[in-house]
Amino acid sequence: MTNLEKLNKVLFYVFDFKKLEDINDELGPDEIENWDSLGHIELITGLEESFDISFEVVDISRMYTIGGIKKILGKYGIQI
């Protein structure tokens, strides 16, 4: 499974996307109904488990969009 597939799997599960085409880098909490505080915690947990990493608190607080998540993952050596 590629890193993009891992990310999409987490996003599908946490945010209940219906199809792959619904996901784009500009989406954030304002556009995704389930991206509330609980959804954010589930997102972080899912990403950490899927990629076997542990985020720094500052990175968790800077996950504003899906594109931003990809950049932060890159900081941990995970290329999407």
N, CA and C atoms as an extended XYZ file, in Angstrom:
240
Properties=species:S:1:pos:R:3:atomname:S:1:resname:S:1:resid:I:1 pbc="F F F"
N         0.850       -1.179        0.000 N   MET     1
C         0.000        0.000        0.000 CA  MET     1
C         0.897        1.245        0.000 C   MET     1
N         0.592        2.177       -0.879 N   THR     2
C         1.376        3.413       -0.959 CA  THR     2
C         1.012        4.337        0.203 C   THR     2
N         1.855        5.341        0.413 N   ASN     3
C         1.574        6.317        1.467 CA  ASN     3
C         0.284        7.087        1.193 C   ASN     3
N         0.021        7.403       -0.076 N   LEU     4
C        -1.217        8.093       -0.419 CA  LEU     4
C        -2.429        7.213       -0.105 C   LEU     4
N        -2.317        5.938       -0.394 N   GLU     5
C        -3.419        5.010       -0.080 CA  GLU     5
C        -3.638        4.914        1.424 C   GLU     5
N        -2.560        4.915        2.197 N   LYS     6
C        -2.682        4.887        3.664 CA  LYS     6
C        -3.389        6.144        4.158 C   LYS     6
N        -2.969        7.295        3.633 N   LEU     7
C        -3.591        8.561        4.034 CA  LEU     7
C        -5.066        8.564        3.673 C   LEU     7
N        -5.381        8.189        2.448 N   ASN     8
C        -6.783        8.170        2.023 CA  ASN     8
C        -7.621        7.220        2.860 C   ASN     8
N        -7.052        6.089        3.252 N   LYS     9
C        -7.770        5.131        4.092 CA  LYS     9
C        -8.142        5.769        5.436 C   LYS     9
N        -7.197        6.493        6.027 N   VAL    10
C        -7.477        7.181        7.293 CA  VAL    10
C        -8.543        8.246        7.085 C   VAL    10
N        -8.402        9.042        6.029 N   LEU    11
C        -9.373       10.103        5.758 CA  LEU    11
C       -10.768        9.537        5.515 C   LEU    11
N       -10.868        8.454        4.753 N   PHE    12
C       -12.156        7.819        4.488 CA  PHE    12
C       -12.805        7.361        5.790 C   PHE    12
N       -12.015        6.731        6.638 N   TYR    13
C       -12.546        6.193        7.893 CA  TYR    13
C       -12.977        7.311        8.850 C   TYR    13
N       -12.098        8.278        9.056 N   VAL    14
C       -12.357        9.321       10.051 CA  VAL    14
C       -13.437       10.297        9.594 C   VAL    14
N       -13.371       10.718        8.333 N   PHE    15
C       -14.264       11.772        7.866 CA  PHE    15
C       -15.418       11.276        7.004 C   PHE    15
N       -15.518        9.974        6.827 N   ASP    16
C       -16.654        9.358        6.142 CA  ASP    16
C       -16.836        9.877        4.707 C   ASP    16
N       -15.726        9.974        3.973 N   PHE    17
C       -15.814       10.345        2.559 CA  PHE    17
C       -16.523        9.235        1.792 C   PHE    17
N       -17.241        9.604        0.761 N   LYS    18
C       -17.980        8.627       -0.043 CA  LYS    18
C       -17.168        8.117       -1.229 C   LYS    18
N       -16.321        8.992       -1.808 N   LYS    19
C       -15.519        8.577       -2.951 CA  LYS    19
C       -14.203        9.342       -2.968 C   LYS    19
N       -13.227        8.753       -3.606 N   LEU    20
C       -11.871        9.308       -3.662 CA  LEU    20
C       -11.851       10.708       -4.255 C   LEU    20
N       -12.681       10.954       -5.236 N   GLU    21
C       -12.708       12.256       -5.905 CA  GLU    21
C       -13.135       13.390       -4.974 C   GLU    21
N       -13.751       13.051       -3.836 N   ASP    22
C       -14.187       14.080       -2.883 CA  ASP    22
C       -13.028       14.674       -2.088 C   ASP    22
N       -11.884       14.010       -2.105 N   ILE    23
C       -10.732       14.456       -1.313 CA  ILE    23
C        -9.858       15.368       -2.151 C   ILE    23
N        -9.547       16.553       -1.602 N   ASN    24
C        -8.557       17.419       -2.242 CA  ASN    24
C        -7.789       18.184       -1.174 C   ASN    24
N        -6.648       18.694       -1.560 N   ASP    25
C        -5.720       19.296       -0.605 CA  ASP    25
C        -6.247       20.546        0.089 C   ASP    25
N        -7.233       21.211       -0.479 N   GLU    26
C        -7.735       22.455        0.105 CA  GLU    26
C        -8.760       22.228        1.213 C   GLU    26
N        -9.265       21.026        1.354 N   LEU    27
C       -10.298       20.756        2.349 CA  LEU    27
C        -9.751       20.823        3.766 C   LEU    27
N       -10.546       21.412        4.649 N   GLY    28
C       -10.188       21.516        6.062 CA  GLY    28
C       -11.436       21.420        6.917 C   GLY    28
N       -11.335       21.779        8.179 N   PRO    29
C       -12.476       21.669        9.098 CA  PRO    29
C       -13.718       22.454        8.671 C   PRO    29
N       -13.531       23.550        7.947 N   ASP    30
C       -14.691       24.333        7.507 CA  ASP    30
C       -15.492       23.624        6.422 C   ASP    30
N       -14.841       22.761        5.654 N   GLU    31
C       -15.503       22.061        4.560 CA  GLU    31
C       -15.894       20.625        4.903 C   GLU    31
N       -15.268       20.052        5.915 N   ILE    32
C       -15.519       18.660        6.286 CA  ILE    32
C       -16.296       18.633        7.598 C   ILE    32
N       -17.541       18.215        7.514 N   GLU    33
C       -18.445       18.261        8.664 CA  GLU    33
C       -17.901       17.505        9.882 C   GLU    33
N       -17.286       16.348        9.664 N   ASN    34
C       -16.818       15.521       10.777 CA  ASN    34
C       -15.462       15.957       11.332 C   ASN    34
N       -14.875       17.002       10.765 N   TRP    35
C       -13.572       17.458       11.246 CA  TRP    35
C       -13.781       18.447       12.386 C   TRP    35
N       -14.182       17.903       13.519 N   ASP    36
C       -14.328       18.679       14.744 CA  ASP    36
C       -13.227       18.231       15.697 C   ASP    36
N       -13.313       18.592       16.958 N   SER    37
C       -12.228       18.242       17.886 CA  SER    37
C       -12.063       16.730       18.027 C   SER    37
N       -13.151       15.999       18.099 N   LEU    38
C       -13.065       14.541       18.187 CA  LEU    38
C       -12.520       13.953       16.882 C   LEU    38
N       -12.992       14.460       15.765 N   GLY    39
C       -12.495       14.014       14.468 CA  GLY    39
C       -11.003       14.265       14.320 C   GLY    39
N       -10.533       15.388       14.863 N   HIS    40
C        -9.104       15.714       14.783 CA  HIS    40
C        -8.285       14.696       15.584 C   HIS    40
N        -8.775       14.338       16.749 N   ILE    41
C        -8.083       13.337       17.570 CA  ILE    41
C        -8.064       11.993       16.852 C   ILE    41
N        -9.181       11.608       16.254 N   GLU    42
C        -9.233       10.351       15.508 CA  GLU    42
C        -8.296       10.388       14.303 C   GLU    42
N        -8.219       11.537       13.655 N   LEU    43
C        -7.305       11.707       12.522 CA  LEU    43
C        -5.859       11.500       12.964 C   LEU    43
N        -5.457       12.164       14.031 N   ILE    44
C        -4.086       12.063       14.533 CA  ILE    44
C        -3.765       10.621       14.911 C   ILE    44
N        -4.669        9.992       15.637 N   THR    45
C        -4.466        8.606       16.053 CA  THR    45
C        -4.328        7.691       14.839 C   THR    45
N        -5.204        7.861       13.861 N   GLY    46
C        -5.155        7.043       12.659 CA  GLY    46
C        -3.872        7.230       11.879 C   GLY    46
N        -3.426        8.468       11.761 N   LEU    47
C        -2.187        8.743       11.034 CA  LEU    47
C        -0.984        8.163       11.768 C   LEU    47
N        -0.946        8.350       13.084 N   GLU    48
C         0.188        7.837       13.847 CA  GLU    48
C         0.266        6.314       13.766 C   GLU    48
N        -0.878        5.655       13.825 N   GLU    49
C        -0.888        4.192       13.734 CA  GLU    49
C        -0.531        3.711       12.325 C   GLU    49
N        -1.074        4.358       11.320 N   SER    50
C        -0.842        3.933        9.943 CA  SER    50
C         0.599        4.122        9.493 C   SER    50
N         1.208        5.216        9.959 N   PHE    51
C         2.567        5.536        9.513 CA  PHE    51
C         3.629        5.250       10.581 C   PHE    51
N         3.218        4.714       11.728 N   ASP    52
C         4.135        4.362       12.812 CA  ASP    52
C         5.015        5.550       13.197 C   ASP    52
N         4.349        6.675       13.486 N   ILE    53
C         5.041        7.896       13.895 CA  ILE    53
C         4.346        8.463       15.126 C   ILE    53
N         4.963        9.467       15.721 N   SER    54
C         4.358       10.193       16.833 CA  SER    54
C         4.551       11.684       16.558 C   SER    54
N         3.441       12.391       16.365 N   PHE    55
C         3.501       13.810       16.028 CA  PHE    55
C         3.882       14.655       17.226 C   PHE    55
N         4.588       15.741       16.958 N   GLU    56
C         4.821       16.766       17.969 CA  GLU    56
C         3.538       17.584       18.101 C   GLU    56
N         3.308       18.129       19.286 N   VAL    57
C         2.077       18.887       19.547 CA  VAL    57
C         1.912       20.041       18.569 C   VAL    57
N         2.987       20.727       18.255 N   VAL    58
C         2.910       21.867       17.341 CA  VAL    58
C         2.414       21.429       15.961 C   VAL    58
N         2.807       20.248       15.520 N   ASP    59
C         2.355       19.760       14.217 CA  ASP    59
C         0.876       19.400       14.247 C   ASP    59
N         0.432       18.834       15.337 N   ILE    60
C        -0.993       18.488       15.478 CA  ILE    60
C        -1.848       19.742       15.380 C   ILE    60
N        -1.397       20.802       15.990 N   SER    61
C        -2.176       22.044       15.990 CA  SER    61
C        -2.112       22.788       14.662 C   SER    61
N        -1.213       22.383       13.766 N   ARG    62
C        -1.067       23.056       12.471 CA  ARG    62
C        -1.690       22.285       11.314 C   ARG    62
N        -2.441       21.263       11.607 N   MET    63
C        -3.104       20.484       10.552 CA  MET    63
C        -4.422       21.163       10.197 C   MET    63
N        -4.350       22.130        9.272 N   TYR    64
C        -5.505       22.930        8.895 CA  TYR    64
C        -6.205       22.423        7.645 C   TYR    64
N        -5.472       21.712        6.794 N   THR    65
C        -6.019       21.197        5.541 CA  THR    65
C        -5.396       19.841        5.235 C   THR    65
N        -5.976       19.145        4.275 N   ILE    66
C        -5.410       17.872        3.857 CA  ILE    66
C        -4.029       18.092        3.235 C   ILE    66
N        -3.882       19.159        2.472 N   GLY    67
C        -2.572       19.496        1.918 CA  GLY    67
C        -1.550       19.763        3.019 C   GLY    67
N        -1.983       20.425        4.069 N   GLY    68
C        -1.114       20.682        5.215 CA  GLY    68
C        -0.690       19.399        5.913 C   GLY    68
N        -1.601       18.450        5.981 N   ILE    69
C        -1.282       17.149        6.576 CA  ILE    69
C        -0.180       16.480        5.771 C   ILE    69
N        -0.276       16.558        4.460 N   LYS    70
C         0.750       15.950        3.594 CA  LYS    70
C         2.115       16.580        3.845 C   LYS    70
N         2.148       17.899        4.005 N   LYS    71
C         3.412       18.583        4.273 CA  LYS    71
C         3.988       18.175        5.625 C   LYS    71
N         3.133       18.080        6.613 N   ILE    72
C         3.592       17.672        7.940 CA  ILE    72
C         4.101       16.240        7.924 C   ILE    72
N         3.426       15.366        7.203 N   LEU    73
C         3.917       13.989        7.074 CA  LEU    73
C         5.302       13.972        6.439 C   LEU    73
N         5.540       14.879        5.492 N   GLY    74
C         6.842       14.980        4.855 CA  GLY    74
C         7.936       15.321        5.852 C   GLY    74
N         7.602       16.092        6.855 N   LYS    75
C         8.558       16.437        7.919 CA  LYS    75
C         9.029       15.183        8.645 C   LYS    75
N         8.193       14.153        8.659 N   TYR    76
C         8.525       12.906        9.332 CA  TYR    76
C         9.071       11.854        8.359 C   TYR    76
N         9.431       12.305        7.169 N   GLY    77
C        10.032       11.418        6.173 CA  GLY    77
C         9.037       10.605        5.366 C   GLY    77
N         7.766       10.995        5.418 N   ILE    78
C         6.722       10.264        4.683 CA  ILE    78
C         6.313       11.102        3.483 C   ILE    78
N         6.677       10.646        2.306 N   GLN    79
C         6.362       11.350        1.068 CA  GLN    79
C         5.053       10.838        0.484 C   GLN    79
N         4.157       11.756        0.209 N   ILE    80
C         2.854       11.410       -0.358 CA  ILE    80
C         2.877       11.724       -1.847 C   ILE    80
